[in-house]
Amino acid sequence: MRSRNRLLITNLVTGSVLLGASLAHAEIIFEESFDDQPDWTSAMHSTDTVQRAATHIIPEGWFSIRQDPTWAPSKGYQDKHETIEILSSNAEKARGGVGKSFVSWRDSYDRGWNYWASESMLLKHFPEGYSELYVEFWIRFDPNWTRVAVPDRPNATSKMFRVSSWSGDGSEYGAFSDGNIGPIALWDHSLNRYGLRNSIALRGGPHSDNYKLASDDIPDVGKFIIPGSLGDLNLDFSTRLANMGPGGTQPIIADRANGGFVTEDTRGIVSHDQIFGPGDAWTKLAFYVKMNSASGVKDGVFRQWLNDKQIFVSTQIPWIRPSSTRDENAKWNLVAIGGNDFFQTYPNEDRREEWYSIDDLVIRTDIPDYVDSGNNVISVPPNPPAGFEVK
């Protein structure tokens, strides 16, 4: 086990037994530091696009993976990388500089259309399902990660996290209006000429029915949904997050490039480095979803934190709406890190790869008490000193 400061709190909440009701509790249901995983890459044992624990060798404790590289040894490019790596040789990409982490490689490739050139998903399935889930993890980006939009090139987007409900039929990756998944909450890393976007996609259910969520469906944040989309929110990290902190306050977002804070009054482009830090800085992200109380009721929840500070909230989402063909008792039962990449920034002959690393993932059935503590102390991981190497 690596040596590092880790806050792992199990907040067990017990309720009274009333009229024979079972004991209610909230707890951590899954943790992953990747340190104890065997060395593995997404093409080490199979080149199948979808690989499941029942039929393939995948990371222990996980349900399935989906991988689809363009530049990789399995595609004949021996100097490149598979889309997912969990390797002891990548220790410098783990938190603290020791152990292992989930390393995803994205490939820049242009086929002349809206082609998503690489994919790297690691998926956890909870068959019992939950009415609410909280997920946190740490993320770090390649020092050579494309941090600004490149003029005259398509915008770059990488899907990195999602939580959803799967019917159990068909593919657990069938996230389409004719698939078996929904609702979905998804977060992307996205850059365009306006800077780094806080890109959130919301989809309805149950299980692909009522898949589209339009602006009128979600009263408190519908104005941010991109017209004509299926429920994609176009957010920056300044003006469009105003009043999204606890109790309608301004979110506390440290400017990790310039010092101070990113505020509602911040003008101009908010950059990748302002939010995620320069070089090899680590950032903590967290998300919470709660199903609506009944089909069609607009009281479902989605919350997002950055370094334990709430930066986005919606409490009026009709995740489940009436359906004549689907089970309206759908629960959250899938959590995935990684995703596919729309990345056409560099010439194909460059065979450009970039990585990001995810570590110390925690999934629980409640919101921990160490987020939104109510004070104004900024909890931001420091950048490592230049030239310092952990042996």
C-alpha positions as CSV (number, residue, x, y, z in Angstrom):
1,M,0.0,0.0,0.0
2,R,1.4,3.4,-1.0
3,S,2.3,6.0,1.6
4,R,0.0,9.0,1.2
5,N,-2.5,11.1,3.0
6,R,-5.9,9.7,2.2
7,L,-9.2,10.7,3.7
8,L,-11.3,7.6,3.7
9,I,-14.3,8.1,5.9
10,T,-17.1,5.7,6.2
11,N,-20.2,7.6,7.5
12,L,-22.5,4.9,8.8
13,V,-26.0,6.3,9.4
14,T,-28.4,4.1,11.2
15,G,-32.1,4.7,11.5
16,S,-34.7,3.4,14.0
17,V,-36.5,0.2,13.2
18,L,-40.1,1.3,12.8
19,L,-43.0,-1.1,12.1
20,G,-40.6,-3.9,11.0
21,A,-38.7,-1.7,8.6
22,S,-35.1,-2.7,7.9
23,L,-32.2,-0.7,9.3
24,A,-31.3,2.2,7.0
25,H,-27.7,3.0,6.4
26,A,-25.4,4.9,4.1
27,E,-21.8,3.7,3.4
28,I,-18.9,3.2,1.1
29,I,-19.8,0.5,-1.3
30,F,-16.6,0.4,-3.5
31,E,-13.1,1.7,-3.3
32,E,-10.2,1.4,-5.8
33,S,-6.6,2.7,-5.5
34,F,-5.4,0.3,-8.3
35,D,-2.3,-0.5,-6.3
36,D,-3.2,-4.1,-5.7
37,Q,-4.3,-4.8,-9.3
38,P,-2.1,-7.0,-11.4
39,D,-0.3,-5.3,-14.2
40,W,-2.8,-5.1,-17.1
41,T,-3.6,-3.2,-20.3
42,S,-6.8,-3.3,-22.3
43,A,-5.2,-5.5,-25.0
44,M,-2.9,-7.6,-22.9
45,H,-5.2,-10.6,-22.9
46,S,-7.7,-9.8,-25.7
47,T,-8.3,-7.2,-28.4
48,D,-12.1,-7.5,-28.1
49,T,-13.8,-4.1,-27.9
50,V,-16.0,-5.1,-24.9
51,Q,-14.4,-7.4,-22.3
52,R,-16.3,-8.7,-19.3
53,A,-15.1,-10.3,-16.1
54,A,-17.3,-13.3,-16.8
55,T,-15.4,-14.1,-20.0
56,H,-12.2,-12.1,-20.1
57,I,-9.3,-11.1,-17.8
58,I,-10.0,-7.5,-16.7
59,P,-9.1,-5.6,-13.5
60,E,-10.3,-7.4,-10.4
61,G,-13.6,-6.3,-8.9
62,W,-14.8,-4.6,-12.1
63,F,-17.6,-5.7,-14.4
64,S,-16.4,-4.9,-17.9
65,I,-14.3,-2.7,-20.1
66,R,-14.6,-1.1,-23.5
67,Q,-11.5,-0.3,-25.5
68,D,-10.9,1.0,-29.0
69,P,-7.6,2.5,-29.9
70,T,-6.3,4.0,-33.1
71,W,-2.5,4.2,-32.3
72,A,-1.5,1.3,-30.1
73,P,0.7,-1.9,-30.1
74,S,-2.4,-4.0,-30.8
75,K,-2.9,-1.9,-34.0
76,G,0.7,-2.3,-35.1
77,Y,2.2,0.8,-33.5
78,Q,4.7,-0.6,-31.0
79,D,5.9,2.7,-29.8
80,K,2.4,3.8,-28.7
81,H,0.0,2.8,-25.9
82,E,-3.2,0.8,-25.4
83,T,-6.1,3.0,-24.4
84,I,-6.1,1.7,-20.8
85,E,-3.1,0.9,-18.7
86,I,-2.8,-0.2,-15.0
87,L,0.9,-0.8,-14.7
88,S,3.6,-0.6,-12.0
89,S,5.8,1.0,-14.6
90,N,3.4,4.0,-14.6
91,A,4.1,4.7,-10.9
92,E,4.9,8.3,-11.6
93,K,1.3,8.7,-12.9
94,A,-0.2,7.5,-9.6
95,R,-1.0,9.8,-6.7
96,G,2.1,10.2,-4.5
97,G,4.3,8.9,-7.3
98,V,4.1,5.3,-6.1
99,G,1.6,2.4,-6.8
100,K,-0.7,2.3,-9.8
101,S,-3.6,4.2,-11.3
102,F,-6.0,4.0,-14.2
103,V,-4.2,5.7,-17.2
104,S,-6.2,6.5,-20.3
105,W,-4.6,7.3,-23.6
106,R,-6.5,9.3,-26.2
107,D,-5.5,9.4,-29.9
108,S,-5.8,12.3,-32.3
109,Y,-7.1,11.0,-35.6
110,D,-9.2,12.7,-38.3
111,R,-11.3,10.5,-40.7
112,G,-12.9,13.6,-42.3
113,W,-16.1,13.3,-40.2
114,N,-17.1,13.4,-36.5
115,Y,-15.2,10.3,-35.6
116,W,-14.4,9.4,-32.0
117,A,-10.9,8.0,-32.5
118,S,-10.3,6.2,-29.2
119,E,-12.2,4.7,-26.2
120,S,-11.3,3.6,-22.7
121,M,-14.0,2.7,-20.3
122,L,-13.8,0.8,-17.0
123,L,-17.2,0.0,-15.6
124,K,-18.5,-1.1,-12.2
125,H,-22.0,-2.7,-12.0
126,F,-24.2,-2.8,-8.8
127,P,-26.9,-5.3,-9.6
128,E,-29.1,-4.2,-6.7
129,G,-29.1,-0.6,-7.7
130,Y,-29.4,2.5,-5.5
131,S,-31.6,5.5,-5.4
132,E,-28.6,7.7,-4.8
133,L,-24.9,7.5,-5.4
134,Y,-21.8,9.7,-4.7
135,V,-18.6,9.1,-6.6
136,E,-15.2,10.8,-6.0
137,F,-11.8,10.4,-7.7
138,W,-8.6,12.2,-8.3
139,I,-7.5,13.1,-11.8
140,R,-4.2,14.3,-13.3
141,F,-3.4,15.3,-16.9
142,D,-0.4,14.7,-19.1
143,P,1.9,17.7,-18.9
144,N,1.6,17.7,-22.7
145,W,-2.2,17.6,-22.7
146,T,-3.7,20.0,-25.2
147,R,-4.7,22.8,-22.8
148,V,-6.1,25.4,-25.3
149,A,-8.2,25.1,-28.4
150,V,-6.2,25.0,-31.6
151,P,-7.4,27.5,-34.2
152,D,-9.0,26.1,-37.3
153,R,-9.2,22.6,-35.7
154,P,-12.3,20.9,-34.3
155,N,-13.0,21.2,-30.6
156,A,-11.5,18.4,-28.4
157,T,-13.7,16.5,-26.1
158,S,-13.0,13.4,-23.9
159,K,-15.7,11.7,-21.9
160,M,-14.3,10.8,-18.5
161,F,-17.0,9.9,-16.1
162,R,-20.6,8.7,-16.1
163,V,-23.2,7.2,-13.7
164,S,-26.3,5.5,-15.2
165,S,-29.0,2.9,-14.9
166,W,-28.9,-0.3,-17.1
167,S,-31.9,-2.6,-17.6
168,G,-29.6,-5.7,-17.6
169,D,-30.6,-6.5,-21.1
170,G,-28.3,-6.1,-24.1
171,S,-25.1,-4.1,-23.9
172,E,-24.2,-2.2,-20.8
173,Y,-22.7,0.3,-23.2
174,G,-25.9,0.9,-25.2
175,A,-26.2,4.6,-24.2
176,F,-28.6,5.6,-27.0
177,S,-32.3,6.4,-27.3
178,D,-32.7,2.8,-28.7
179,G,-30.5,1.2,-26.1
180,N,-30.9,-0.2,-22.6
181,I,-29.5,2.6,-20.5
182,G,-31.0,5.7,-18.9
183,P,-31.0,7.9,-17.0
184,I,-27.4,9.0,-17.4
185,A,-25.3,11.8,-15.9
186,L,-22.0,12.3,-17.8
187,W,-19.0,14.6,-17.4
188,D,-16.6,15.5,-20.2
189,H,-13.3,17.4,-20.5
190,S,-14.1,19.8,-23.3
191,L,-12.2,22.7,-24.9
192,N,-13.4,25.2,-27.4
193,R,-12.5,28.8,-28.4
194,Y,-14.2,30.0,-25.2
195,G,-11.8,28.0,-23.0
196,L,-12.3,25.0,-20.8
197,R,-16.0,24.0,-20.4
198,N,-17.7,22.3,-17.5
199,S,-19.4,19.9,-19.9
200,I,-22.3,17.9,-18.4
201,A,-24.8,15.7,-20.2
202,L,-28.0,14.5,-18.7
203,R,-30.3,11.8,-20.1
204,G,-33.7,10.6,-18.9
205,G,-35.2,7.2,-18.4
206,P,-36.2,4.6,-17.6
207,H,-33.8,2.6,-19.7
208,S,-33.7,4.8,-22.8
209,D,-37.3,5.8,-22.8
210,N,-37.8,9.5,-22.3
211,Y,-34.1,9.7,-23.2
212,K,-34.0,13.4,-24.2
213,L,-34.1,16.1,-21.5
214,A,-35.1,19.4,-23.0
215,S,-34.8,22.9,-21.4
216,D,-38.4,22.8,-20.2
217,D,-37.9,19.5,-18.4
218,I,-35.4,20.9,-15.8
219,P,-36.6,24.3,-14.6
220,D,-33.6,25.3,-12.5
221,V,-30.9,24.7,-15.1
222,G,-32.8,24.2,-18.4
223,K,-31.6,27.6,-19.7
224,F,-28.1,26.0,-20.0
225,I,-29.1,23.1,-22.1
226,I,-27.8,23.4,-25.7
227,P,-30.8,23.8,-28.0
228,G,-31.4,20.7,-30.2
229,S,-29.2,18.5,-27.9
230,L,-30.4,15.5,-25.9
231,G,-29.7,17.3,-22.7
232,D,-26.2,18.7,-22.9
233,L,-25.3,21.6,-20.6
234,N,-23.1,24.4,-22.0
235,L,-21.3,25.7,-18.9
236,D,-18.1,27.7,-18.2
237,F,-16.4,27.9,-14.9
238,S,-17.4,31.5,-14.1
239,T,-20.6,33.2,-15.0
240,R,-22.7,30.1,-15.6
241,L,-21.8,28.6,-12.2
242,A,-22.9,31.7,-10.3
243,N,-25.0,30.8,-7.2
244,M,-24.2,27.1,-7.7
245,G,-22.4,26.8,-4.4
246,P,-24.0,25.6,-1.1
247,G,-27.2,27.5,-0.3
248,G,-27.0,29.5,-3.5
249,T,-23.6,31.0,-2.8
250,Q,-20.8,31.7,-5.2
251,P,-18.7,28.5,-5.7
252,I,-15.2,28.5,-4.3
253,I,-13.0,27.8,-7.3
254,A,-9.3,28.4,-6.8
255,D,-7.4,29.9,-9.8
256,R,-4.5,27.4,-9.8
257,A,-2.6,29.2,-12.6
258,N,-2.8,32.9,-11.4
259,G,-3.7,32.7,-7.7
260,G,-6.9,34.0,-6.2
261,F,-10.2,32.7,-7.3
262,V,-12.3,32.2,-10.4
263,T,-15.5,34.2,-9.7
264,E,-18.7,35.2,-11.4
265,D,-16.9,38.4,-12.4
266,T,-14.0,36.6,-14.1
267,R,-14.0,37.8,-17.7
268,G,-12.5,36.2,-20.7
269,I,-11.5,32.6,-21.1
270,V,-11.1,30.3,-18.1
271,S,-8.2,27.9,-19.0
272,H,-7.5,24.3,-18.2
273,D,-4.6,25.3,-16.0
274,Q,-6.8,27.6,-13.9
275,I,-9.1,24.7,-13.0
276,F,-6.8,21.7,-13.1
277,G,-3.5,23.3,-12.4
278,P,-0.3,23.4,-14.5
279,G,2.1,20.5,-15.2
280,D,1.3,17.3,-13.2
281,A,-1.1,18.7,-10.6
282,W,-3.9,16.5,-9.2
283,T,-7.5,17.5,-8.8
284,K,-10.3,16.0,-6.9
285,L,-13.7,15.6,-8.6
286,A,-16.9,14.3,-7.1
287,F,-20.5,13.8,-8.3
288,Y,-23.8,12.9,-6.7
289,V,-27.1,11.7,-8.3
290,K,-30.4,11.0,-6.7
291,M,-33.5,9.6,-8.4
292,N,-36.7,11.6,-8.4
293,S,-39.1,10.6,-5.7
294,A,-41.7,9.3,-8.2
295,S,-42.1,9.0,-12.0
296,G,-42.5,12.4,-13.6
297,V,-41.8,14.4,-10.4
298,K,-39.2,17.1,-10.9
299,D,-37.1,16.6,-7.7
300,G,-34.1,14.5,-8.9
301,V,-30.7,15.8,-8.0
302,F,-27.3,16.2,-9.7
303,R,-24.4,17.8,-7.8
304,Q,-20.7,18.3,-8.6
305,W,-17.7,19.2,-6.5
306,L,-14.2,20.4,-7.3
307,N,-11.7,19.8,-4.6
308,D,-14.5,19.2,-2.1
309,K,-16.3,22.5,-3.0
310,Q,-19.7,22.3,-4.6
311,I,-19.7,24.0,-8.0
312,F,-22.9,22.8,-9.7
313,V,-26.3,21.7,-8.5
314,S,-29.7,20.9,-10.0
315,T,-32.6,19.7,-7.8
316,Q,-35.4,19.6,-10.3
317,I,-34.5,16.8,-12.7
318,P,-37.2,14.3,-13.7
319,W,-34.8,11.4,-14.2
320,I,-37.6,8.9,-14.5
321,R,-40.8,9.8,-16.4
322,P,-43.9,7.7,-17.2
323,S,-43.3,4.7,-19.4
324,S,-45.6,2.1,-20.8
325,T,-42.8,-0.3,-21.8
326,R,-40.0,0.2,-19.2
327,D,-39.6,-0.4,-15.5
328,E,-40.2,2.9,-13.7
329,N,-38.4,1.6,-10.6
330,A,-35.0,1.9,-12.3
331,K,-32.0,2.5,-10.0
332,W,-28.5,3.9,-10.4
333,N,-26.4,0.7,-11.0
334,L,-23.5,1.6,-13.3
335,V,-20.4,3.8,-12.7
336,A,-17.8,4.2,-15.4
337,I,-14.5,6.1,-15.6
338,G,-13.0,6.9,-19.0
339,G,-14.9,7.1,-22.2
340,N,-14.5,7.9,-25.9
341,D,-12.6,10.8,-27.3
342,F,-13.4,13.3,-30.1
343,F,-9.8,14.4,-30.8
344,Q,-8.8,15.7,-34.3
345,T,-6.4,18.4,-33.3
346,Y,-3.2,17.1,-34.8
347,P,-2.2,15.7,-38.3
348,N,-2.8,12.0,-38.6
349,E,0.9,11.5,-39.4
350,D,1.9,12.8,-36.0
351,R,0.1,9.8,-34.3
352,R,-0.5,12.1,-31.3
353,E,-1.3,10.5,-28.0
354,E,-2.2,12.2,-24.7
355,W,-3.0,10.6,-21.3
356,Y,-4.9,11.4,-18.1
357,S,-4.7,9.4,-14.9
358,I,-7.5,8.6,-12.4
359,D,-6.8,7.4,-8.9
360,D,-8.3,6.7,-5.5
361,L,-11.9,6.3,-6.6
362,V,-14.6,6.0,-3.9
363,I,-18.3,5.1,-4.5
364,R,-20.8,5.5,-1.6
365,T,-24.5,5.7,-1.0
366,D,-24.4,9.1,0.7
367,I,-22.7,12.5,0.5
368,P,-19.7,12.5,2.9
369,D,-19.5,15.1,5.6
370,Y,-16.1,16.4,4.5
371,V,-17.4,18.1,1.4
372,D,-18.9,21.7,1.8
373,S,-17.7,22.1,5.4
374,G,-19.2,25.6,5.5
375,N,-15.9,27.3,6.1
376,N,-13.9,29.2,3.5
377,V,-10.7,27.2,3.8
378,I,-9.6,26.2,0.3
379,S,-8.6,22.6,0.0
380,V,-6.5,22.5,-3.2
381,P,-3.7,19.9,-3.7
382,P,-0.3,21.7,-4.0
383,N,1.7,21.3,-7.1
384,P,4.9,19.3,-6.6
385,P,8.2,21.2,-6.5
386,A,10.0,21.3,-9.8
387,G,12.6,18.6,-10.3
388,F,11.5,16.6,-7.3
389,E,11.2,12.8,-7.9
390,V,9.8,10.3,-5.5
391,K,11.9,7.2,-5.3
